[in-house]
Amino acid sequence: MKKSNEPSQTWGEKRQLSSVDPSLERLFNQSLRSQLTRQLKGDAFASSSVLIKHCCSVVETLLAKTQTHEQLVAVFADFSESLLELYQELALPEEEVTHSYVNATGLVMAVKDAVSTVNDIYRVKAFIRGLDKVLSKVEGQSQEPLHLVYPACGPFAPLVLPLLCYVNAHTRYQRPLKITLIDIQPGAKKVLERTVESLGLDTDNIEILCMDVMEYKPSVPIDILVIEAMQHGLSKEGHMSFMRHLATFLADDAYLLPNEIVVEALLTVPQREFVDQWKEQERSHSSFINEQIRAERISLGTIFTLNITTLKQLAIMPLGDGFDLIEANQVTIPHNVEDMSKRILLLSAKLFVDDEEVIDQYDSGITHPLADMSVCIDFKPKASEPDDLLVKGGDKLKFYYKLCGMPGFLPTLA
């Protein structure tokens, strides 16, 4: 049963809001069907040279000073199709493709779902550009190998491997790299090994590990940590647990990508935020946010900031049985808001990959605002749930982050 402040028609009932361009989704499905047909007929798949060509085209477009969305879609379509052919050619057993589960730190995605993340254009763009700037910055400082670690990287490691392929083809940097790719899924490891080989990369300098990130203990410090293991609102996956674990292995001058994650709490009318705002749009992006609807939001402020400095200062509250809470910030619910009973609490994460590359609201699936329907402001739900939190104007909300198999923020009355 719906709570009284839910919209009469949710976005999900109309269509699924996505930051992925719909043409890429259609091409993805078309490519899968085509490759299945070719596999059944025993036809040959695309060569390594074709994959490298498409990969270099993607990176060249991403690194350009300006590019249109249409240009990005075009190059990503070719690259994605080549990667999917590689994935299909492996013919992984069903259990290695479809198996997803929840472990002690959060959701482990099925390989079949993880392969599509390469089409999250603006997430890939921000990380590739940010990593390119880091590698340019450290060039010439030393000839010692840089240790780059990418945990929970998925089957294609899309935030790192495309740039490595481009660098290899264009000899952009001379400083050697030691790469460690980590994923817990056996199927992902098999795809990664084939991808690295097909991209023409030096396998002697790339270590691919199939293991829980929480068990990884590098023999040398981590110079560059590329990590994105979360869903919207910094929820569901093990990003925070991974960060806490890997922090002890960071070099003193390590680079963290993203450099900072900021989570904001805001109040909004869901009908306006999720339905009215996107009626005329085929996809989501921060540039499409309706300014009038943005102005209707009530910002409660930042509830959490994650960077190298705050990572070392986290206030941990152990609750036993491996369940910990991280203390976050406190906000105040405003008084005398006329339509408050119609509003819901949203948690919105924004990723600063570096000072210039930002993944903003709605740019990616990981930055879609997350609705917390447990917080009921100035109304009592007709069908209450055990975790409902009844709040009124003037109350203070204190947030904690749950480190467990269902990670995410827990609002409480202060």
C-alpha positions in Angstrom: 0.0 0.0 0.0 1.3 3.4 -0.9 2.1 6.0 1.8 0.1 9.2 1.5 3.0 11.3 0.2 3.8 9.0 -2.8 3.0 10.3 -6.2 -0.2 9.0 -7.9 2.0 7.8 -10.8 5.6 6.9 -10.0 8.3 7.2 -12.6 8.7 3.4 -12.6 5.1 3.0 -13.7 5.7 5.3 -16.6 9.2 4.1 -17.6 12.5 3.6 -15.8 14.5 6.7 -15.4 18.0 6.1 -16.6 21.1 8.1 -17.3 22.0 5.7 -20.1 21.1 7.0 -23.5 18.1 4.9 -24.7 19.7 4.4 -28.1 22.6 2.6 -26.3 20.2 0.4 -24.5 18.5 -0.6 -27.7 21.8 -1.2 -29.4 22.9 -3.3 -26.4 19.9 -5.6 -26.9 20.2 -5.7 -30.6 23.9 -6.6 -30.3 23.2 -9.4 -27.9 20.6 -10.9 -30.3 23.0 -10.6 -33.2 25.9 -12.1 -31.3 23.7 -15.0 -30.1 22.7 -15.8 -33.7 26.4 -15.6 -34.9 27.5 -17.9 -32.0 24.8 -20.5 -32.8 26.0 -20.4 -36.5 29.7 -20.7 -35.5 30.6 -17.4 -37.2 33.8 -15.6 -36.2 33.8 -12.7 -33.8 35.4 -9.3 -34.0 39.1 -9.2 -33.9 41.3 -7.7 -31.3 42.4 -4.9 -33.7 38.7 -3.8 -34.0 38.3 -3.7 -30.3 41.5 -1.7 -29.9 40.4 0.7 -32.6 37.0 1.3 -31.0 38.5 1.6 -27.5 41.0 4.3 -28.8 38.1 6.2 -30.5 36.2 6.3 -27.2 39.2 7.6 -25.2 40.2 10.1 -27.9 36.6 11.5 -27.8 36.5 11.5 -24.0 39.8 13.4 -23.8 38.8 16.0 -26.4 38.2 19.5 -25.1 34.7 19.5 -26.4 32.4 16.7 -27.5 28.6 16.4 -28.1 26.4 13.7 -26.6 25.8 12.3 -30.0 29.5 11.9 -30.6 29.8 10.1 -27.3 26.9 7.8 -28.1 28.3 6.9 -31.5 31.8 5.9 -30.2 30.4 4.1 -27.1 28.0 2.1 -29.3 30.9 0.6 -31.4 33.1 0.0 -28.3 30.2 -1.6 -26.3 29.4 -3.9 -29.2 33.0 -5.1 -29.5 33.1 -5.8 -25.8 29.8 -7.7 -25.9 31.1 -9.9 -28.7 34.1 -10.7 -26.6 31.9 -11.5 -23.6 29.5 -13.7 -25.6 32.4 -15.5 -27.2 33.6 -16.8 -23.8 30.2 -18.6 -23.3 30.5 -18.5 -19.5 28.4 -21.1 -17.6 25.0 -19.8 -16.4 26.0 -19.8 -12.8 28.9 -17.5 -13.5 26.7 -15.1 -15.5 23.5 -14.8 -13.4 24.7 -15.3 -9.8 24.3 -12.3 -7.6 24.2 -12.3 -3.8 24.7 -10.2 -0.6 27.8 -10.7 1.5 29.0 -9.1 4.6 29.7 -5.7 2.9 26.8 -5.5 0.5 25.5 -6.5 -2.9 27.6 -8.5 -5.4 26.3 -7.8 -8.8 25.7 -10.6 -11.4 28.2 -10.4 -14.3 25.3 -10.1 -16.8 24.3 -6.9 -15.1 27.8 -5.5 -14.7 28.6 -5.8 -18.4 26.2 -2.9 -19.2 28.0 -0.4 -16.9 30.4 0.4 -19.7 27.4 2.4 -21.3 27.2 4.8 -18.3 28.9 7.4 -20.5 29.3 10.3 -18.0 30.6 8.1 -15.2 33.2 6.6 -17.6 34.0 10.0 -19.0 34.7 11.6 -15.6 37.0 8.8 -14.4 39.0 8.4 -17.7 39.6 12.2 -17.8 40.5 12.3 -14.1 42.9 9.3 -14.4 44.5 10.8 -17.4 45.3 14.0 -15.5 46.7 12.0 -12.6 49.0 10.1 -14.9 50.1 13.3 -16.6 50.8 14.9 -13.3 53.1 12.1 -12.0 54.9 11.7 -15.4 58.6 12.4 -15.0 58.5 12.6 -11.2 60.1 9.2 -10.9 60.8 6.0 -12.8 59.5 3.8 -10.0 56.3 1.9 -11.0 53.0 3.4 -9.9 50.7 0.9 -8.2 47.1 1.4 -9.4 44.4 -0.6 -7.7 40.8 -1.0 -9.0 38.7 -3.0 -6.6 35.2 -4.4 -7.6 36.1 -3.5 -11.2 33.5 -5.7 -12.9 34.1 -7.7 -16.1 35.4 -4.8 -18.3 37.1 -2.5 -15.7 35.6 0.4 -17.7 37.1 3.2 -15.6 40.7 2.2 -16.2 41.2 -0.3 -19.1 40.1 2.0 -22.0 42.7 4.6 -21.0 45.4 1.9 -20.6 44.7 0.7 -24.1 44.9 4.2 -25.5 48.1 4.9 -23.6 49.6 1.6 -25.0 48.7 2.5 -28.5 49.9 6.1 -28.3 52.8 5.8 -25.8 51.5 8.8 -23.9 53.3 8.1 -20.6 56.7 6.6 -19.9 56.4 6.0 -16.1 55.6 2.3 -15.6 52.4 1.1 -14.0 51.6 -1.9 -11.9 47.9 -2.6 -12.2 45.8 -4.7 -9.8 42.2 -5.5 -10.8 40.0 -7.2 -8.2 36.6 -8.7 -8.6 34.9 -11.4 -6.5 33.0 -13.0 -9.4 34.8 -15.8 -11.2 33.0 -15.0 -14.4 34.2 -11.4 -14.2 37.8 -12.5 -13.8 37.5 -14.7 -17.0 36.1 -11.7 -18.9 38.8 -9.4 -17.5 41.6 -11.7 -18.6 40.2 -11.9 -22.2 39.6 -8.2 -22.3 43.2 -7.3 -21.1 44.6 -9.7 -23.7 42.3 -8.4 -26.5 43.2 -4.8 -25.8 46.9 -5.7 -26.4 48.0 -4.8 -22.8 51.1 -6.1 -21.1 49.8 -8.9 -18.9 53.1 -9.0 -17.0 52.1 -5.6 -15.4 48.5 -6.4 -14.8 47.4 -8.7 -11.9 43.8 -9.9 -12.0 42.5 -11.2 -8.7 39.3 -13.1 -8.0 38.7 -12.4 -4.3 36.8 -10.4 -1.7 38.3 -6.9 -1.6 38.3 -7.1 2.2 40.9 -9.9 2.0 43.3 -8.0 -0.3 46.6 -7.0 1.3 49.0 -5.5 -1.3 52.7 -6.2 -1.0 53.5 -2.6 -2.0 51.5 0.7 -1.2 48.7 1.8 -3.4 49.6 5.0 -5.4 46.3 5.4 -7.3 43.0 4.0 -6.0 40.2 3.9 -8.5 37.0 2.9 -6.7 33.3 3.0 -7.5 31.4 0.3 -5.7 28.1 1.9 -4.8 24.6 2.6 -6.0 22.6 5.8 -5.6 22.8 7.5 -2.2 26.1 5.6 -1.5 24.0 2.5 -0.9 23.8 -1.3 -1.4 27.4 -2.1 -2.4 30.6 -2.2 -0.3 32.2 1.1 -1.2 32.6 2.4 2.3 33.8 -0.9 3.7 36.3 -1.2 0.9 37.6 2.3 1.5 38.1 1.7 5.2 40.0 -1.5 4.5 42.2 -0.1 1.7 43.0 3.1 3.5 45.7 1.4 5.5 47.6 0.5 2.3 47.6 3.9 0.6 50.9 5.6 -0.1 51.4 8.9 1.7 50.9 10.8 -1.5 48.3 8.5 -3.0 45.6 9.7 -5.4 42.0 8.7 -4.8 39.5 8.6 -7.6 37.0 9.9 -6.9 38.8 12.5 -4.8 35.6 13.3 -2.9 32.0 12.1 -2.5 29.5 14.5 -1.0 26.0 13.3 0.1 23.3 15.9 0.6 19.8 15.5 2.2 16.9 17.4 0.6 13.1 17.4 0.7 11.1 17.3 -2.4 7.6 16.5 -3.8 8.1 13.1 -5.6 5.5 13.8 -8.3 7.5 16.9 -9.3 10.9 15.4 -8.9 10.5 12.0 -10.5 7.5 12.4 -12.9 6.8 16.0 -14.0 10.5 16.8 -14.4 11.2 14.1 -16.9 8.1 13.9 -19.0 9.8 15.4 -22.1 13.2 13.8 -21.6 14.4 10.4 -23.0 17.2 10.2 -20.4 18.4 11.8 -17.3 21.3 14.3 -16.9 22.1 17.2 -14.6 21.7 19.6 -17.5 18.1 18.6 -17.9 17.1 19.4 -14.3 14.1 21.7 -14.4 15.2 25.0 -12.7 11.7 25.6 -11.3 11.5 22.2 -9.8 15.1 22.6 -8.5 14.0 25.8 -6.7 11.1 23.9 -5.1 13.4 21.6 -3.3 14.4 22.2 0.3 18.0 21.5 0.9 18.8 20.3 4.4 22.5 20.3 3.9 25.5 17.9 3.6 25.2 14.8 5.7 28.5 13.1 4.7 31.7 13.9 3.0 34.2 11.2 2.0 37.8 12.0 1.0 41.2 10.9 2.1 41.1 13.3 5.1 37.7 12.3 6.4 38.4 8.7 5.8 41.0 8.8 8.5 38.7 10.6 10.9 35.6 8.4 10.8 33.7 8.0 14.1 32.9 4.3 14.2 30.3 2.9 16.6 30.6 -0.9 16.8 27.3 -2.7 17.5 28.7 -6.2 17.6 28.5 -9.2 15.3 30.5 -7.3 12.7 27.9 -4.6 12.4 29.3 -1.0 12.7 27.9 2.4 12.2 29.7 5.5 11.0 28.6 8.8 12.6 27.4 11.3 10.0 26.0 14.8 10.2 22.8 16.2 11.7 20.2 18.4 9.9 17.1 20.3 11.0 13.6 19.9 9.5 12.3 23.4 8.8 9.1 24.8 10.4 5.9 26.0 8.6 6.4 24.5 5.2 2.9 24.4 3.6 3.2 21.3 1.6 5.6 19.4 4.0 3.3 16.4 4.2 3.7 15.8 0.5 7.5 15.8 0.6 9.9 13.0 0.9 13.5 12.8 2.0 16.1 12.4 -0.8 19.8 11.5 -0.4 21.8 12.7 -3.3 25.5 11.7 -3.9 27.8 13.9 -6.0 31.2 12.6 -7.0 34.2 14.9 -7.5 36.6 12.7 -9.4 39.0 15.6 -9.3 38.6 19.4 -9.2 37.1 19.6 -12.7 35.5 16.2 -13.4 32.2 15.9 -11.5 29.5 13.3 -11.7 26.4 15.4 -10.7 22.8 14.5 -9.9 21.2 12.3 -12.6 24.5 12.1 -14.7 24.8 8.5 -13.8 22.9 5.7 -12.1 25.1 6.2 -9.0 24.0 9.8 -8.7 20.3 9.5 -9.0 18.8 10.9 -5.8 17.7 8.1 -3.4 14.3 8.3 -1.7 14.1 7.3 1.9 10.4 6.4 2.4 10.9 5.5 6.0 10.9 9.2 7.1 7.4 10.5 7.4 7.3 14.3 7.8 4.2 15.9 9.2 2.0 12.9 8.4 1.3 9.4 9.8 1.1 6.7 7.1 -2.1 4.8 6.8 -0.1 1.5 6.5 2.8 1.9 8.8 6.1 -0.1 8.5 8.3 -1.2 11.4 11.1 1.2 10.4 8.9 4.3 9.9 10.4 7.4 11.5 7.7 10.1 12.3 9.2 13.5 12.1 7.8 17.1 12.3 9.0 20.6 11.6 11.8 21.6 14.0 13.0 18.1 14.6 16.6 17.3 14.1 17.7 14.3 12.0 21.0 12.6 12.9 22.4 10.3 10.2 24.5 7.2 10.6 26.0 5.0 7.9 25.5 1.2 8.2 28.4 -1.0 7.5 26.8 -4.3 6.9 25.3 -6.4 4.1 22.8 -3.7 3.4 25.0 -0.5 3.6 23.4 2.9 3.5 22.4 5.8 5.6 20.1 5.5 8.7 18.3 8.6 9.7 17.4 8.9 13.4 15.8 11.5 15.6 18.5 13.5 17.4 
